[in-house]
Amino acid sequence: MNDTTRPELPDHLSIDPRSPHHVAAVFEHDIGIKFNDKERFDVEEYCISEGWIKVQHATAKDRRGQPMLIKLKGKVDAFYR
């Protein structure tokens, strides 16, 4: 693959299209997230500079019916697969 066609991964990214941190062009490619040196497949949002990810809680919902997100702090690395 040619890396010049891929947009640069932002510092803060969310998969929710309603979020101001959602960049649709990035999601045209397969993205991987490593959190504390382990690859995670359930990340909803991340921030590399602040060192956190957000993942869904198993059962909790907010008042609008959206899943509650839990913030986990640690070392975050984002990459293209």
N, C-alpha and C positions, 0 to 999 in steps of 0.2 A: 504494500500500500504506500501511497505517497503522503507523507506527513504534512506537506504544504497545503493540502486541501482541508485539513482539520483546523477548526478554530481553536485558539488557545483556551485551556481550561481556566475558568474564572476562580478567584479566591473564595467566593461564596456562591453556592449554586443550590437550587431547589428544584424538585421534580413537579411541584404544584404549579400549574399554569397561572393561577391567580396571584402568585408571589411576585414581588418586584425583582427577585433574584433568579427567576426562571429565564433561561436562554435556550430557545427552541433549537437553534442551529447546533448546539453541542449534543443534543439528544439524537441527532441523526447518526451518530457513531456510538459504538459500544464503550461505556465508561466503567472503570473499576475504581473501587475505594478501598484503601488499606487503612485500618484503624488499629493502632498499637501493633503494627506489623502483621496483622491478620486481615485477610480479605473479607469484606462484609458485602452481603447481597441485599440487605434490607434498609439501606440508608435512604432517607427521604430528603435530607438537606445536610449540607456540610459547610464549614468555614475553616480553611487551612490556617490562616493567620491567627485566629483565636483558638484553634485546636479543639473543635467539637463537631459532633455529628448529631443528627436527630433521627430516631427510629420510632416506629409505631409501637404503642402499648398494645398488648395482646387483646384486651377486651374493652378498654375504656373509650368512651366517645364524648365529644364536647356537646354543647347545647344545640349545635347545628347538625349533629350526626356525623361529623368528621372524626376520624381516629385521633386520639390524643398522642402527642409526640413527646418522647423522652430525650433529653439532651445528655449525651455522654461526652466527657472531656478526655482528651488524650492526643496522641500524635496522629495526624491525618495526612494521607497521601492520595492524590487523585491522579489517574492515568488513563490513557486510551488502551484498550485491549487490542 
